[in-house]
Amino acid sequence: MAYDGKLLQRGMRCLIDNLGIIETEKFIAMFTQEQIPDYTEWQRDYFDSMTSEEFRASLEEFIRQHPDEENFIKERA
């Protein structure tokens, strides 16, 4: 459970840093008001539109920006 709290804090920080407080609130409201009815379908559509090269580049960029999480990612691959 402690990890869930840390993940929530990091997720909120990521949203606020990238969207700002107002846009973060709007983004969260989309999910709570079911304006995005199926997150899994939305995510599948998002990743299906990426080429394997784009996905790999995105993953490599994430790992570069989060070196402390590299082992966590590799353990689940």
C-alpha positions in Angstrom: 0.0 0.0 0.0 2.9 2.4 0.7 3.9 2.0 -3.0 0.4 3.0 -4.1 0.6 6.2 -2.2 4.0 7.0 -3.6 2.7 6.2 -7.1 -0.3 8.5 -6.6 2.0 11.3 -5.5 4.3 10.8 -8.4 1.4 10.6 -10.9 -0.1 13.8 -9.6 3.3 15.5 -9.7 3.7 14.4 -13.3 0.3 15.7 -14.3 0.7 19.0 -12.5 4.2 19.5 -13.9 3.1 18.8 -17.4 -0.4 20.1 -17.5 -0.6 22.6 -14.7 -3.2 22.5 -11.9 -6.3 23.5 -13.9 -5.6 21.1 -16.8 -4.8 18.3 -14.3 -8.2 18.9 -12.6 -9.9 18.8 -16.0 -8.1 15.6 -17.0 -9.1 13.8 -13.7 -12.7 15.1 -14.1 -12.8 13.4 -17.6 -12.3 10.0 -15.9 -14.5 10.6 -12.9 -17.3 11.9 -15.1 -16.8 9.0 -17.5 -16.1 11.2 -20.5 -13.4 8.6 -21.3 -15.6 5.6 -20.9 -13.0 2.8 -21.2 -9.4 3.7 -20.2 -8.1 0.3 -21.4 -9.6 0.9 -24.9 -8.3 4.5 -24.9 -4.8 3.3 -24.0 -4.9 0.5 -26.6 -5.9 3.0 -29.3 -3.1 5.3 -28.2 -0.4 2.6 -28.3 -1.8 1.0 -31.5 -1.2 4.2 -33.3 2.5 4.1 -32.4 5.1 2.3 -34.5 7.4 -0.1 -32.7 10.2 2.5 -33.2 8.1 5.3 -31.7 7.3 3.0 -28.7 10.9 2.0 -28.2 12.0 5.6 -28.4 9.4 6.6 -25.9 10.5 3.9 -23.5 14.1 4.8 -23.9 13.3 8.4 -23.2 11.4 7.4 -20.1 14.3 5.3 -18.8 16.7 8.1 -19.5 14.6 10.5 -17.5 13.9 8.0 -14.7 17.2 6.1 -14.2 16.1 5.0 -10.7 13.2 3.0 -12.2 15.2 1.1 -14.9 15.4 -2.1 -12.8 11.7 -1.9 -12.0 10.9 -1.8 -15.8 13.4 -4.6 -16.7 12.0 -6.9 -14.0 8.5 -6.7 -15.6 9.7 -7.0 -19.2 
